[in-house]
Amino acid sequence: MNAFIFVLGCIFLGLVAPLWIIFHFITRWRQQRTLSNADEQTLAELFEVASRLEGRIVALERVLHEGDAKDRSPT
């Protein structure tokens, strides 16, 4: 009887427990793959800030380019 319990314990530790742990973490990773509402809101705010910064950069490049053109024109 002790040998039978030992064999069952070895099978459990060798096969069942590792598979159980692997499938547990696969399930957790799939649940975390989606964005929460707070994550979506933060992402929308970051997109808005990036759009404003892009507009500022375009305006700054335009001003610098006009200033550079005035410096190069013969007067």
N, CA, C and O atoms as CSV, one atom per row, in Angstrom:
chain,resi,resn,atom,element,x,y,z
A,1,MET,N,N,0.822,-1.191,0.000
A,1,MET,CA,C,0.000,0.000,0.000
A,1,MET,C,C,0.870,1.260,0.000
A,1,MET,O,O,0.544,2.239,-0.672
A,2,ASN,N,N,1.976,1.238,0.752
A,2,ASN,CA,C,2.866,2.389,0.784
A,2,ASN,C,C,3.503,2.632,-0.578
A,2,ASN,O,O,3.689,3.784,-0.972
A,3,ALA,N,N,3.835,1.587,-1.293
A,3,ALA,CA,C,4.434,1.726,-2.618
A,3,ALA,C,C,3.427,2.341,-3.590
A,3,ALA,O,O,3.802,3.139,-4.449
A,4,PHE,N,N,2.156,1.974,-3.456
A,4,PHE,CA,C,1.108,2.506,-4.319
A,4,PHE,C,C,0.942,4.011,-4.099
A,4,PHE,O,O,0.818,4.768,-5.062
A,5,ILE,N,N,0.941,4.439,-2.863
A,5,ILE,CA,C,0.821,5.863,-2.538
A,5,ILE,C,C,2.053,6.617,-3.029
A,5,ILE,O,O,1.944,7.742,-3.518
A,6,PHE,N,N,3.219,5.999,-2.897
A,6,PHE,CA,C,4.456,6.620,-3.377
A,6,PHE,C,C,4.413,6.810,-4.890
A,6,PHE,O,O,4.800,7.865,-5.392
A,7,VAL,N,N,3.946,5.801,-5.617
A,7,VAL,CA,C,3.862,5.891,-7.083
A,7,VAL,C,C,2.853,6.962,-7.483
A,7,VAL,O,O,3.118,7.750,-8.391
A,8,LEU,N,N,1.716,7.000,-6.825
A,8,LEU,CA,C,0.725,8.038,-7.128
A,8,LEU,C,C,1.276,9.438,-6.824
A,8,LEU,O,O,1.036,10.373,-7.587
A,9,GLY,N,N,1.997,9.584,-5.741
A,9,GLY,CA,C,2.616,10.866,-5.399
A,9,GLY,C,C,3.628,11.296,-6.446
A,9,GLY,O,O,3.676,12.466,-6.828
A,10,CYS,N,N,4.439,10.347,-6.912
A,10,CYS,CA,C,5.434,10.664,-7.947
A,10,CYS,C,C,4.756,11.070,-9.253
A,10,CYS,O,O,5.199,12.010,-9.914
A,11,ILE,N,N,3.693,10.375,-9.628
A,11,ILE,CA,C,2.958,10.727,-10.849
A,11,ILE,C,C,2.347,12.125,-10.705
A,11,ILE,O,O,2.402,12.933,-11.633
A,12,PHE,N,N,1.770,12.400,-9.540
A,12,PHE,CA,C,1.173,13.715,-9.318
A,12,PHE,C,C,2.225,14.806,-9.402
A,12,PHE,O,O,2.023,15.806,-10.092
A,13,LEU,N,N,3.339,14.633,-8.715
A,13,LEU,CA,C,4.386,15.649,-8.716
A,13,LEU,C,C,5.086,15.770,-10.064
A,13,LEU,O,O,5.553,16.850,-10.425
A,14,GLY,N,N,5.160,14.680,-10.801
A,14,GLY,CA,C,5.874,14.688,-12.076
A,14,GLY,C,C,5.049,15.151,-13.249
A,14,GLY,O,O,5.585,15.753,-14.180
A,15,LEU,N,N,3.741,14.881,-13.229
A,15,LEU,CA,C,2.906,15.209,-14.380
A,15,LEU,C,C,1.796,16.215,-14.068
A,15,LEU,O,O,1.665,17.239,-14.739
A,16,VAL,N,N,1.025,15.916,-13.072
A,16,VAL,CA,C,-0.173,16.705,-12.815
A,16,VAL,C,C,0.172,18.102,-12.287
A,16,VAL,O,O,-0.347,19.097,-12.793
A,17,ALA,N,N,1.027,18.183,-11.291
A,17,ALA,CA,C,1.344,19.477,-10.686
A,17,ALA,C,C,1.966,20.459,-11.688
A,17,ALA,O,O,1.529,21.609,-11.736
A,18,PRO,N,N,2.960,20.063,-12.487
A,18,PRO,CA,C,3.512,21.021,-13.462
A,18,PRO,C,C,2.480,21.494,-14.493
A,18,PRO,O,O,2.436,22.674,-14.838
A,19,LEU,N,N,1.651,20.561,-14.981
A,19,LEU,CA,C,0.615,20.957,-15.937
A,19,LEU,C,C,-0.399,21.897,-15.297
A,19,LEU,O,O,-0.859,22.850,-15.927
A,20,TRP,N,N,-0.737,21.627,-14.063
A,20,TRP,CA,C,-1.681,22.467,-13.339
A,20,TRP,C,C,-1.127,23.894,-13.211
A,20,TRP,O,O,-1.844,24.867,-13.444
A,21,ILE,N,N,0.137,24.004,-12.846
A,21,ILE,CA,C,0.767,25.318,-12.688
A,21,ILE,C,C,0.854,26.037,-14.031
A,21,ILE,O,O,0.578,27.234,-14.104
A,22,ILE,N,N,1.231,25.333,-15.089
A,22,ILE,CA,C,1.352,25.943,-16.415
A,22,ILE,C,C,0.006,26.464,-16.892
A,22,ILE,O,O,-0.088,27.599,-17.357
A,23,PHE,N,N,-1.032,25.652,-16.783
A,23,PHE,CA,C,-2.349,26.090,-17.235
A,23,PHE,C,C,-2.910,27.218,-16.368
A,23,PHE,O,O,-3.652,28.071,-16.855
A,24,HIS,N,N,-2.557,27.219,-15.101
A,24,HIS,CA,C,-2.986,28.306,-14.224
A,24,HIS,C,C,-2.422,29.644,-14.714
A,24,HIS,O,O,-3.156,30.628,-14.811
A,25,PHE,N,N,-1.124,29.681,-15.021
A,25,PHE,CA,C,-0.509,30.924,-15.462
A,25,PHE,C,C,-0.918,31.300,-16.871
A,25,PHE,O,O,-0.978,32.488,-17.187
A,26,ILE,N,N,-1.201,30.332,-17.728
A,26,ILE,CA,C,-1.724,30.649,-19.061
A,26,ILE,C,C,-3.060,31.363,-18.932
A,26,ILE,O,O,-3.322,32.337,-19.638
A,27,THR,N,N,-3.896,30.881,-18.038
A,27,THR,CA,C,-5.189,31.527,-17.795
A,27,THR,C,C,-5.006,32.943,-17.269
A,27,THR,O,O,-5.708,33.857,-17.702
A,28,ARG,N,N,-4.083,33.139,-16.352
A,28,ARG,CA,C,-3.822,34.480,-15.808
A,28,ARG,C,C,-3.326,35.427,-16.900
A,28,ARG,O,O,-3.755,36.580,-16.948
A,29,TRP,N,N,-2.437,34.969,-17.772
A,29,TRP,CA,C,-1.903,35.819,-18.835
A,29,TRP,C,C,-3.002,36.210,-19.810
A,29,TRP,O,O,-3.016,37.339,-20.301
A,30,ARG,N,N,-3.918,35.300,-20.097
A,30,ARG,CA,C,-5.020,35.632,-21.005
A,30,ARG,C,C,-5.951,36.659,-20.389
A,30,ARG,O,O,-6.478,37.515,-21.100
A,31,GLN,N,N,-6.164,36.594,-19.094
A,31,GLN,CA,C,-7.023,37.573,-18.433
A,31,GLN,C,C,-6.385,38.948,-18.420
A,31,GLN,O,O,-7.096,39.948,-18.519
A,32,GLN,N,N,-5.089,39.032,-18.302
A,32,GLN,CA,C,-4.392,40.310,-18.236
A,32,GLN,C,C,-4.120,40.893,-19.614
A,32,GLN,O,O,-3.622,42.014,-19.717
A,33,ARG,N,N,-4.431,40.169,-20.659
A,33,ARG,CA,C,-4.157,40.638,-22.005
A,33,ARG,C,C,-5.046,41.831,-22.376
A,33,ARG,O,O,-4.655,42.657,-23.200
A,34,THR,N,N,-6.229,41.927,-21.781
A,34,THR,CA,C,-7.125,43.030,-22.099
A,34,THR,C,C,-6.796,44.247,-21.236
A,34,THR,O,O,-6.217,44.122,-20.157
A,35,LEU,N,N,-7.176,45.424,-21.732
A,35,LEU,CA,C,-6.924,46.659,-21.006
A,35,LEU,C,C,-8.085,46.948,-20.064
A,35,LEU,O,O,-9.248,46.716,-20.395
A,36,SER,N,N,-7.755,47.449,-18.905
A,36,SER,CA,C,-8.797,47.867,-17.966
A,36,SER,C,C,-9.307,49.246,-18.375
A,36,SER,O,O,-8.734,49.888,-19.255
A,37,ASN,N,N,-10.374,49.695,-17.742
A,37,ASN,CA,C,-10.924,51.018,-18.056
A,37,ASN,C,C,-9.925,52.123,-17.740
A,37,ASN,O,O,-9.814,53.094,-18.487
A,38,ALA,N,N,-9.200,51.978,-16.636
A,38,ALA,CA,C,-8.192,52.977,-16.272
A,38,ALA,C,C,-7.069,53.006,-17.304
A,38,ALA,O,O,-6.565,54.076,-17.642
A,39,ASP,N,N,-6.675,51.836,-17.805
A,39,ASP,CA,C,-5.628,51.782,-18.830
A,39,ASP,C,C,-6.091,52.456,-20.116
A,39,ASP,O,O,-5.324,53.178,-20.753
A,40,GLU,N,N,-7.345,52.220,-20.499
A,40,GLU,CA,C,-7.869,52.843,-21.714
A,40,GLU,C,C,-7.938,54.362,-21.567
A,40,GLU,O,O,-7.643,55.091,-22.515
A,41,GLN,N,N,-8.323,54.839,-20.394
A,41,GLN,CA,C,-8.396,56.274,-20.159
A,41,GLN,C,C,-7.004,56.899,-20.204
A,41,GLN,O,O,-6.822,57.965,-20.793
A,42,THR,N,N,-6.033,56.251,-19.594
A,42,THR,CA,C,-4.658,56.750,-19.619
A,42,THR,C,C,-4.123,56.774,-21.040
A,42,THR,O,O,-3.442,57.723,-21.430
A,43,LEU,N,N,-4.422,55.754,-21.808
A,43,LEU,CA,C,-3.974,55.689,-23.195
A,43,LEU,C,C,-4.599,56.812,-24.021
A,43,LEU,O,O,-3.923,57.406,-24.860
A,44,ALA,N,N,-5.873,57.109,-23.796
A,44,ALA,CA,C,-6.533,58.196,-24.516
A,44,ALA,C,C,-5.913,59.544,-24.142
A,44,ALA,O,O,-5.717,60.395,-25.010
A,45,GLU,N,N,-5.605,59.744,-22.866
A,45,GLU,CA,C,-4.962,60.986,-22.439
A,45,GLU,C,C,-3.579,61.136,-23.055
A,45,GLU,O,O,-3.206,62.225,-23.491
A,46,LEU,N,N,-2.825,60.056,-23.091
A,46,LEU,CA,C,-1.494,60.108,-23.699
A,46,LEU,C,C,-1.572,60.415,-25.192
A,46,LEU,O,O,-0.736,61.145,-25.724
A,47,PHE,N,N,-2.576,59.858,-25.864
A,47,PHE,CA,C,-2.752,60.139,-27.286
A,47,PHE,C,C,-3.073,61.609,-27.510
A,47,PHE,O,O,-2.566,62.224,-28.448
A,48,GLU,N,N,-3.921,62.175,-26.646
A,48,GLU,CA,C,-4.277,63.594,-26.760
A,48,GLU,C,C,-3.053,64.485,-26.544
A,48,GLU,O,O,-2.844,65.439,-27.293
A,49,VAL,N,N,-2.252,64.184,-25.539
A,49,VAL,CA,C,-1.043,64.965,-25.266
A,49,VAL,C,C,-0.060,64.838,-26.422
A,49,VAL,O,O,0.560,65.825,-26.817
A,50,ALA,N,N,0.088,63.644,-26.966
A,50,ALA,CA,C,1.008,63.444,-28.092
A,50,ALA,C,C,0.550,64.237,-29.315
A,50,ALA,O,O,1.374,64.791,-30.042
A,51,SER,N,N,-0.751,64.292,-29.541
A,51,SER,CA,C,-1.267,65.063,-30.676
A,51,SER,C,C,-0.985,66.550,-30.502
A,51,SER,O,O,-0.595,67.223,-31.456
A,52,ARG,N,N,-1.180,67.068,-29.291
A,52,ARG,CA,C,-0.887,68.483,-29.036
A,52,ARG,C,C,0.604,68.766,-29.207
A,52,ARG,O,O,0.978,69.784,-29.789
A,53,LEU,N,N,1.454,67.876,-28.704
A,53,LEU,CA,C,2.900,68.079,-28.842
A,53,LEU,C,C,3.320,68.036,-30.303
A,53,LEU,O,O,4.209,68.780,-30.716
A,54,GLU,N,N,2.692,67.175,-31.082
A,54,GLU,CA,C,3.011,67.108,-32.502
A,54,GLU,C,C,2.665,68.422,-33.194
A,54,GLU,O,O,3.423,68.904,-34.036
A,55,GLY,N,N,1.519,69.001,-32.839
A,55,GLY,CA,C,1.144,70.299,-33.399
A,55,GLY,C,C,2.127,71.387,-33.029
A,55,GLY,O,O,2.463,72.238,-33.852
A,56,ARG,N,N,2.588,71.359,-31.789
A,56,ARG,CA,C,3.579,72.352,-31.350
A,56,ARG,C,C,4.892,72.199,-32.102
A,56,ARG,O,O,5.515,73.191,-32.480
A,57,ILE,N,N,5.307,70.971,-32.317
A,57,ILE,CA,C,6.566,70.731,-33.038
A,57,ILE,C,C,6.453,71.211,-34.471
A,57,ILE,O,O,7.389,71.813,-34.997
A,58,VAL,N,N,5.320,70.954,-35.112
A,58,VAL,CA,C,5.125,71.406,-36.494
A,58,VAL,C,C,5.174,72.935,-36.553
A,58,VAL,O,O,5.792,73.504,-37.452
A,59,ALA,N,N,4.524,73.595,-35.597
A,59,ALA,CA,C,4.543,75.064,-35.570
A,59,ALA,C,C,5.952,75.592,-35.337
A,59,ALA,O,O,6.369,76.557,-35.978
A,60,LEU,N,N,6.681,74.968,-34.431
A,60,LEU,CA,C,8.047,75.396,-34.154
A,60,LEU,C,C,8.947,75.194,-35.364
A,60,LEU,O,O,9.776,76.052,-35.665
A,61,GLU,N,N,8.798,74.079,-36.058
A,61,GLU,CA,C,9.601,73.847,-37.261
A,61,GLU,C,C,9.280,74.869,-38.339
A,61,GLU,O,O,10.172,75.320,-39.058
A,62,ARG,N,N,8.005,75.239,-38.455
A,62,ARG,CA,C,7.604,76.231,-39.442
A,62,ARG,C,C,8.241,77.582,-39.122
A,62,ARG,O,O,8.746,78.258,-40.019
A,63,VAL,N,N,8.221,77.976,-37.853
A,63,VAL,CA,C,8.809,79.255,-37.444
A,63,VAL,C,C,10.322,79.239,-37.674
A,63,VAL,O,O,10.886,80.207,-38.183
A,64,LEU,N,N,10.963,78.155,-37.305
A,64,LEU,CA,C,12.416,78.068,-37.490
A,64,LEU,C,C,12.786,78.066,-38.968
A,64,LEU,O,O,13.792,78.659,-39.358
A,65,HIS,N,N,11.979,77.403,-39.790
A,65,HIS,CA,C,12.260,77.359,-41.220
A,65,HIS,C,C,12.091,78.748,-41.843
A,65,HIS,O,O,12.890,79.141,-42.692
A,66,GLU,N,N,11.060,79.497,-41.431
A,66,GLU,CA,C,10.863,80.855,-41.947
A,66,GLU,C,C,12.008,81.765,-41.512
A,66,GLU,O,O,12.473,82.596,-42.292
A,67,GLY,N,N,12.456,81.613,-40.286
A,67,GLY,CA,C,13.569,82.430,-39.796
A,67,GLY,C,C,14.842,82.096,-40.527
A,67,GLY,O,O,15.638,82.989,-40.816
A,68,ASP,N,N,15.056,80.837,-40.832
A,68,ASP,CA,C,16.244,80.402,-41.554
A,68,ASP,C,C,16.212,80.928,-42.994
A,68,ASP,O,O,17.240,81.319,-43.546
A,69,ALA,N,N,15.026,80.931,-43.586
A,69,ALA,CA,C,14.896,81.437,-44.967
A,69,ALA,C,C,15.186,82.932,-45.022
A,69,ALA,O,O,15.780,83.408,-45.989
A,70,LYS,N,N,14.777,83.678,-44.001
A,70,LYS,CA,C,15.049,85.115,-43.975
A,70,LYS,C,C,16.526,85.389,-43.817
A,70,LYS,O,O,17.036,86.350,-44.393
A,71,ASP,N,N,17.225,84.576,-43.055
A,71,ASP,CA,C,18.662,84.761,-42.852
A,71,ASP,C,C,19.459,84.475,-44.119
A,71,ASP,O,O,20.511,85.075,-44.339
A,72,ARG,N,N,18.973,83.574,-44.940
A,72,ARG,CA,C,19.703,83.194,-46.144
A,72,ARG,C,C,19.389,84.070,-47.350
A,72,ARG,O,O,20.149,84.072,-48.319
A,73,SER,N,N,18.293,84.808,-47.312
A,73,SER,CA,C,17.929,85.613,-48.476
A,73,SER,C,C,18.874,86.822,-48.584
A,73,SER,O,O,19.210,87.454,-47.583
A,74,PRO,N,N,19.285,87.121,-49.801
A,74,PRO,CA,C,20.176,88.276,-49.979
A,74,PRO,C,C,19.405,89.573,-49.818
A,74,PRO,O,O,18.363,89.770,-50.444
A,75,THR,N,N,19.910,90.440,-48.992
A,75,THR,CA,C,19.264,91.739,-48.778
A,75,THR,C,C,20.187,92.877,-49.059
A,75,THR,O,O,19.795,94.037,-48.927
